[in-house]
Amino acid sequence: MSLFKVMDIAGSALSAQSIRLNTVASNLANADSISSSSGAAYKARRPVFATMLKDATNSLSQSGAAAGVGVAGIVESAAPAIREYNPNHPMADDEGYIFRPNINVVEEMADMMSASKSYQTSVQVAETAKSLLAQTLRIGKQ
């Protein structure tokens, strides 16, 4: 596998983890939002990752395909909204209930730390590949 393919794979991982961090940020930003109905309440979102194979056959390529990760889509949680009795709230329904998003802040923070570490690892992979490529080029100068 060429070092350029390693850079492509690391780049796709960076892009995927960036989307993951953005969905976590969106979930955390909406964690305290309130709605007057269960259907209108914000639902937690999660990215769905999928392996992406790219046809990389050409005269310079040793192998047939380059792999990477991509985001197949972003799905909303199927968990119900949290129903809370608060009859004095201006957004309460006729029965006195308000609805909060189905977001667990602790889970979101753990997911954010995991995505951050994965992003950091992908950066290190790209930096290592860059360093190896630079060392390879220096070999030719000697």
ChimeraX commands (.cxc) that place a marker at each C-alpha (Angstrom):
marker #1 position 0.00,0.00,0.00 radius 0.5
marker #1 position 1.41,3.35,-0.95 radius 0.5
marker #1 position 1.78,6.15,1.56 radius 0.5
marker #1 position -0.61,8.24,-0.50 radius 0.5
marker #1 position -3.37,5.69,0.10 radius 0.5
marker #1 position -2.59,5.81,3.81 radius 0.5
marker #1 position -3.12,9.57,3.66 radius 0.5
marker #1 position -6.46,9.05,1.88 radius 0.5
marker #1 position -7.60,6.60,4.53 radius 0.5
marker #1 position -6.49,8.86,7.38 radius 0.5
marker #1 position -8.24,11.78,5.67 radius 0.5
marker #1 position -11.50,9.86,5.38 radius 0.5
marker #1 position -11.25,8.94,9.07 radius 0.5
marker #1 position -10.70,12.61,9.97 radius 0.5
marker #1 position -13.76,13.60,7.99 radius 0.5
marker #1 position -15.91,10.89,9.59 radius 0.5
marker #1 position -14.81,11.76,13.12 radius 0.5
marker #1 position -15.43,15.44,12.41 radius 0.5
marker #1 position -19.03,14.61,11.49 radius 0.5
marker #1 position -19.31,12.50,14.64 radius 0.5
marker #1 position -18.07,15.43,16.75 radius 0.5
marker #1 position -20.56,17.75,15.05 radius 0.5
marker #1 position -23.50,15.45,15.82 radius 0.5
marker #1 position -22.39,15.19,19.46 radius 0.5
marker #1 position -22.14,18.98,19.64 radius 0.5
marker #1 position -25.63,19.29,18.16 radius 0.5
marker #1 position -27.01,16.80,20.68 radius 0.5
marker #1 position -25.36,18.60,23.60 radius 0.5
marker #1 position -26.57,22.00,22.37 radius 0.5
marker #1 position -30.15,20.72,22.30 radius 0.5
marker #1 position -30.01,18.68,25.53 radius 0.5
marker #1 position -31.93,21.32,27.49 radius 0.5
marker #1 position -34.49,22.22,24.85 radius 0.5
marker #1 position -38.16,21.79,25.67 radius 0.5
marker #1 position -41.20,21.02,23.55 radius 0.5
marker #1 position -44.93,20.86,24.14 radius 0.5
marker #1 position -45.33,17.53,22.32 radius 0.5
marker #1 position -43.43,14.28,22.10 radius 0.5
marker #1 position -43.21,14.43,18.31 radius 0.5
marker #1 position -41.72,17.92,18.26 radius 0.5
marker #1 position -39.01,17.16,20.85 radius 0.5
marker #1 position -35.43,17.06,19.60 radius 0.5
marker #1 position -34.17,13.52,19.02 radius 0.5
marker #1 position -30.55,12.52,19.52 radius 0.5
marker #1 position -28.67,11.97,16.26 radius 0.5
marker #1 position -25.91,9.47,15.50 radius 0.5
marker #1 position -23.77,9.06,12.39 radius 0.5
marker #1 position -23.67,5.64,10.72 radius 0.5
marker #1 position -20.21,4.74,9.44 radius 0.5
marker #1 position -19.54,2.44,6.51 radius 0.5
marker #1 position -16.42,1.11,4.82 radius 0.5
marker #1 position -15.81,2.78,1.50 radius 0.5
marker #1 position -13.79,1.02,-1.18 radius 0.5
marker #1 position -12.54,3.13,-4.05 radius 0.5
marker #1 position -11.36,1.62,-7.29 radius 0.5
marker #1 position -7.77,2.75,-7.48 radius 0.5
marker #1 position -6.50,0.68,-10.38 radius 0.5
marker #1 position -4.06,2.49,-12.57 radius 0.5
marker #1 position -0.64,1.82,-14.00 radius 0.5
marker #1 position 1.15,2.98,-10.83 radius 0.5
marker #1 position -1.04,1.11,-8.36 radius 0.5
marker #1 position 0.14,-2.14,-6.79 radius 0.5
marker #1 position -3.21,-3.10,-5.28 radius 0.5
marker #1 position -6.72,-2.86,-6.65 radius 0.5
marker #1 position -8.59,-0.78,-4.10 radius 0.5
marker #1 position -8.15,1.83,-1.43 radius 0.5
marker #1 position -10.28,1.64,1.68 radius 0.5
marker #1 position -11.57,4.33,3.92 radius 0.5
marker #1 position -14.48,5.20,6.13 radius 0.5
marker #1 position -17.47,7.26,5.17 radius 0.5
marker #1 position -20.71,8.38,6.74 radius 0.5
marker #1 position -23.59,6.36,5.29 radius 0.5
marker #1 position -26.11,8.62,7.00 radius 0.5
marker #1 position -27.23,10.22,10.22 radius 0.5
marker #1 position -30.06,8.54,12.11 radius 0.5
marker #1 position -32.32,9.84,14.84 radius 0.5
marker #1 position -32.76,7.91,18.06 radius 0.5
marker #1 position -35.97,5.91,18.38 radius 0.5
marker #1 position -36.08,6.38,22.16 radius 0.5
marker #1 position -39.10,8.36,23.36 radius 0.5
marker #1 position -38.82,11.93,24.59 radius 0.5
marker #1 position -38.63,12.43,28.35 radius 0.5
marker #1 position -42.04,13.44,29.69 radius 0.5
marker #1 position -41.90,15.79,32.68 radius 0.5
marker #1 position -44.78,17.17,34.72 radius 0.5
marker #1 position -44.46,20.96,34.95 radius 0.5
marker #1 position -47.89,22.60,34.73 radius 0.5
marker #1 position -46.52,26.14,35.32 radius 0.5
marker #1 position -44.22,26.04,32.30 radius 0.5
marker #1 position -45.49,28.16,29.38 radius 0.5
marker #1 position -44.89,25.28,26.94 radius 0.5
marker #1 position -46.80,22.68,29.00 radius 0.5
marker #1 position -49.51,20.76,27.17 radius 0.5
marker #1 position -53.15,20.52,28.32 radius 0.5
marker #1 position -52.22,17.88,30.91 radius 0.5
marker #1 position -49.31,19.97,32.29 radius 0.5
marker #1 position -46.46,17.99,30.70 radius 0.5
marker #1 position -43.41,19.23,28.84 radius 0.5
marker #1 position -41.13,17.02,26.74 radius 0.5
marker #1 position -37.34,16.97,26.87 radius 0.5
marker #1 position -35.00,15.39,24.33 radius 0.5
marker #1 position -33.91,11.78,24.75 radius 0.5
marker #1 position -30.29,12.84,25.27 radius 0.5
marker #1 position -28.03,11.37,27.94 radius 0.5
marker #1 position -25.35,14.03,28.50 radius 0.5
marker #1 position -22.93,11.52,30.07 radius 0.5
marker #1 position -23.17,9.25,27.00 radius 0.5
marker #1 position -22.66,12.23,24.72 radius 0.5
marker #1 position -19.54,13.32,26.62 radius 0.5
marker #1 position -18.11,9.79,26.42 radius 0.5
marker #1 position -18.88,9.69,22.69 radius 0.5
marker #1 position -17.20,13.08,22.29 radius 0.5
marker #1 position -14.04,11.88,24.06 radius 0.5
marker #1 position -13.98,8.73,21.91 radius 0.5
marker #1 position -14.42,10.73,18.70 radius 0.5
marker #1 position -11.73,13.17,19.80 radius 0.5
marker #1 position -9.26,10.33,20.47 radius 0.5
marker #1 position -10.09,8.71,17.12 radius 0.5
marker #1 position -9.55,12.04,15.38 radius 0.5
marker #1 position -6.23,12.47,17.19 radius 0.5
marker #1 position -5.13,8.96,16.17 radius 0.5
marker #1 position -5.97,9.67,12.52 radius 0.5
marker #1 position -3.89,12.86,12.66 radius 0.5
marker #1 position -0.97,10.85,14.06 radius 0.5
marker #1 position -1.32,8.28,11.25 radius 0.5
marker #1 position -1.22,11.07,8.65 radius 0.5
marker #1 position 1.80,12.67,10.35 radius 0.5
marker #1 position 3.63,9.34,10.45 radius 0.5
marker #1 position 2.91,8.69,6.77 radius 0.5
marker #1 position 4.15,12.20,5.94 radius 0.5
marker #1 position 7.33,11.60,7.93 radius 0.5
marker #1 position 7.95,8.27,6.20 radius 0.5
marker #1 position 7.41,9.85,2.80 radius 0.5
marker #1 position 9.86,12.65,3.65 radius 0.5
marker #1 position 12.45,10.11,4.82 radius 0.5
marker #1 position 11.96,8.14,1.60 radius 0.5
marker #1 position 12.60,11.26,-0.45 radius 0.5
marker #1 position 15.77,11.97,1.56 radius 0.5
marker #1 position 17.10,8.51,0.69 radius 0.5
marker #1 position 17.13,9.51,-2.99 radius 0.5
marker #1 position 19.23,12.63,-2.26 radius 0.5
marker #1 position 22.09,10.73,-0.69 radius 0.5
marker link #1:1,2 radius 0.2
marker link #1:2,3 radius 0.2
marker link #1:3,4 radius 0.2
marker link #1:4,5 radius 0.2
marker link #1:5,6 radius 0.2
marker link #1:6,7 radius 0.2
marker link #1:7,8 radius 0.2
marker link #1:8,9 radius 0.2
marker link #1:9,10 radius 0.2
marker link #1:10,11 radius 0.2
marker link #1:11,12 radius 0.2
marker link #1:12,13 radius 0.2
marker link #1:13,14 radius 0.2
marker link #1:14,15 radius 0.2
marker link #1:15,16 radius 0.2
marker link #1:16,17 radius 0.2
marker link #1:17,18 radius 0.2
marker link #1:18,19 radius 0.2
marker link #1:19,20 radius 0.2
marker link #1:20,21 radius 0.2
marker link #1:21,22 radius 0.2
marker link #1:22,23 radius 0.2
marker link #1:23,24 radius 0.2
marker link #1:24,25 radius 0.2
marker link #1:25,26 radius 0.2
marker link #1:26,27 radius 0.2
marker link #1:27,28 radius 0.2
marker link #1:28,29 radius 0.2
marker link #1:29,30 radius 0.2
marker link #1:30,31 radius 0.2
marker link #1:31,32 radius 0.2
marker link #1:32,33 radius 0.2
marker link #1:33,34 radius 0.2
marker link #1:34,35 radius 0.2
marker link #1:35,36 radius 0.2
marker link #1:36,37 radius 0.2
marker link #1:37,38 radius 0.2
marker link #1:38,39 radius 0.2
marker link #1:39,40 radius 0.2
marker link #1:40,41 radius 0.2
marker link #1:41,42 radius 0.2
marker link #1:42,43 radius 0.2
marker link #1:43,44 radius 0.2
marker link #1:44,45 radius 0.2
marker link #1:45,46 radius 0.2
marker link #1:46,47 radius 0.2
marker link #1:47,48 radius 0.2
marker link #1:48,49 radius 0.2
marker link #1:49,50 radius 0.2
marker link #1:50,51 radius 0.2
marker link #1:51,52 radius 0.2
marker link #1:52,53 radius 0.2
marker link #1:53,54 radius 0.2
marker link #1:54,55 radius 0.2
marker link #1:55,56 radius 0.2
marker link #1:56,57 radius 0.2
marker link #1:57,58 radius 0.2
marker link #1:58,59 radius 0.2
marker link #1:59,60 radius 0.2
marker link #1:60,61 radius 0.2
marker link #1:61,62 radius 0.2
marker link #1:62,63 radius 0.2
marker link #1:63,64 radius 0.2
marker link #1:64,65 radius 0.2
marker link #1:65,66 radius 0.2
marker link #1:66,67 radius 0.2
marker link #1:67,68 radius 0.2
marker link #1:68,69 radius 0.2
marker link #1:69,70 radius 0.2
marker link #1:70,71 radius 0.2
marker link #1:71,72 radius 0.2
marker link #1:72,73 radius 0.2
marker link #1:73,74 radius 0.2
marker link #1:74,75 radius 0.2
marker link #1:75,76 radius 0.2
marker link #1:76,77 radius 0.2
marker link #1:77,78 radius 0.2
marker link #1:78,79 radius 0.2
marker link #1:79,80 radius 0.2
marker link #1:80,81 radius 0.2
marker link #1:81,82 radius 0.2
marker link #1:82,83 radius 0.2
marker link #1:83,84 radius 0.2
marker link #1:84,85 radius 0.2
marker link #1:85,86 radius 0.2
marker link #1:86,87 radius 0.2
marker link #1:87,88 radius 0.2
marker link #1:88,89 radius 0.2
marker link #1:89,90 radius 0.2
marker link #1:90,91 radius 0.2
marker link #1:91,92 radius 0.2
marker link #1:92,93 radius 0.2
marker link #1:93,94 radius 0.2
marker link #1:94,95 radius 0.2
marker link #1:95,96 radius 0.2
marker link #1:96,97 radius 0.2
marker link #1:97,98 radius 0.2
marker link #1:98,99 radius 0.2
marker link #1:99,100 radius 0.2
marker link #1:100,101 radius 0.2
marker link #1:101,102 radius 0.2
marker link #1:102,103 radius 0.2
marker link #1:103,104 radius 0.2
marker link #1:104,105 radius 0.2
marker link #1:105,106 radius 0.2
marker link #1:106,107 radius 0.2
marker link #1:107,108 radius 0.2
marker link #1:108,109 radius 0.2
marker link #1:109,110 radius 0.2
marker link #1:110,111 radius 0.2
marker link #1:111,112 radius 0.2
marker link #1:112,113 radius 0.2
marker link #1:113,114 radius 0.2
marker link #1:114,115 radius 0.2
marker link #1:115,116 radius 0.2
marker link #1:116,117 radius 0.2
marker link #1:117,118 radius 0.2
marker link #1:118,119 radius 0.2
marker link #1:119,120 radius 0.2
marker link #1:120,121 radius 0.2
marker link #1:121,122 radius 0.2
marker link #1:122,123 radius 0.2
marker link #1:123,124 radius 0.2
marker link #1:124,125 radius 0.2
marker link #1:125,126 radius 0.2
marker link #1:126,127 radius 0.2
marker link #1:127,128 radius 0.2
marker link #1:128,129 radius 0.2
marker link #1:129,130 radius 0.2
marker link #1:130,131 radius 0.2
marker link #1:131,132 radius 0.2
marker link #1:132,133 radius 0.2
marker link #1:133,134 radius 0.2
marker link #1:134,135 radius 0.2
marker link #1:135,136 radius 0.2
marker link #1:136,137 radius 0.2
marker link #1:137,138 radius 0.2
marker link #1:138,139 radius 0.2
marker link #1:139,140 radius 0.2
marker link #1:140,141 radius 0.2
marker link #1:141,142 radius 0.2
view
